[in-house]
Amino acid sequence: MQITFLGATGTVTGSKYLLSWSKTNILVDCGLFQGPQELRLRNWNPLPFNPKELNAAVLTHAHIDHSGYLPLLVKNGFNKPIYCTYGTKDLCDILLPDSARLQEEDAKHANEHLYSKHRPALPLYGVEDAENALKLFQPQAYNKIINLPENINLQLIPAGHIIGSSFVHIQDQNTSLLFSGDLGRTHDPVMKKPTEIKQVDYLVLESTYGDRLHEKEPPKLTLKNIINKTIHRGGSVIIPAFAVGRSQTILHYLAELRKENAIPNVPIFLDSPMAINATQILYSHIEDLRLTQNQCQELCNVATYVKEIGDSIKLDRDKTPKIILSASGMASGGRVVFHISNYASDSANTLLFTGFQAEETLGAELVAGKKFIEIHGKTIPVKAQIEVIRSTSAHADYGEILGWLSQFQEPPKKTFITHGEPEAALSLKHKIETQLGWQCNVPEYGQKEKL
């Protein structure tokens, strides 16, 4: 077995891992690069393999940095099965067409306002490509053994990150390999904890929070305090959040705070068609959740759903205090970018970020304290309060990662640390080597390893 690291090396985004045997090739995860232009340009580069020569693709979960390249893979000739869990398939039904629409809309907007250097600006792929990709999905039950060519077995094991998220376990006649995908939290308020793993020959491990511990202050309390301060001064709270996972966690906290009468009775809006659809499928995957059916219902009912773009625009014209939860979480696209452009210049408002911000995204610029931002060719002064709740992340911090690793009965032969900024990956490597005595490697882009 050979693995080639084609994404999530030196960065959090673009997860892609090519596994090769004598006659079989499998791609584990197929994500878009996001963030700095240098990374985003990789999405346009030809892959170092022929998509037609793949025998299968496998997804750890549905987030776009793990699934969002699939439509382009299919556009370029891939036509084999895409294996994932049922929850991942349900979310990709929402995420992939939405990703395509966002790219089409951004290209159209760039052409109308002439802020792209490309004439014309083109989307990476379209809705038709996303729909063609979805036809290839073959969802599987958790823990079922899937037989592939050359006596290769595949298993999807609950990872506790978002609905449908899984570890990908690959076993051939000689070697076993586990991809953590995105490792969930031990005590997530919505998701069940990640499955304990006892033994594997090789491990590919994420490191998003490899150099950090989540804040100990309860995120619900922090959220309550920020909302109360903002509404008291007559402002609105704009919350960029990932449509899948983070939005549902924030809605859960808002539902509890509203039920406890702990925040003012101002309107709450969920302004992301993708997040709305993702929220509504919670009921179908209650087995993934810690929540009761009643808690699911309260979560789903706490906000007014904003589906039409015209209604989204009205939210920006009405300056009365409100809470707007909108995607994307790094403010790298989606409706929240327009809300930020309209609310950032008023000091009464708060822009509340709820998780990791990749380098050079709009979210990262705002969290870093940038006083002026560029949105769609316009320079906007930042006067709104910038707040961050880091403990809402659905990613394990380094303490939780080490806790999960400590459950292994014996160390893997080698652990490959990916899906993190360089400092985070190297920090986690040092911690694992010194505290657990494991052999670790931080791969570079394009690195190949024989297993």
Protein Blocks (a to p, Z undefined) as FASTA:
>chain_A
ZZddfehehiaehiacddddfkbccdehjaddehjfklmmmmmpccfbdfklpgbdcdfb
lcfklmmmmmmmmmnopacdcdddfklmmmmmmmmmmmmmmmmmmmmmmmmnopafbdcd
ddfbdfklmmmmmmmpccddehiacddehhiacddddehlaghiacdddddfkbccddek
jaddfklckbccddddfbdfbdcddfklmmbccdfbdfklmmmmmmmmmmmnopacdddd
dfbhjlmmmmmmmmmmmmnopaccbddddddfklmmmmmmmmmmmmmpmbdfklmmmmmm
mpccdfbfklmmmmmmpmcdcddddddfkopgcjklmmmmmmmmpmkbccddfbdcdehi
aklmmmnopabdceehiacddfbdcdddfklpcbdcfklmmmmmmmpmbdcfbdcdehia
fklmmmmmmmmmmmnopacddddehiacdZZ
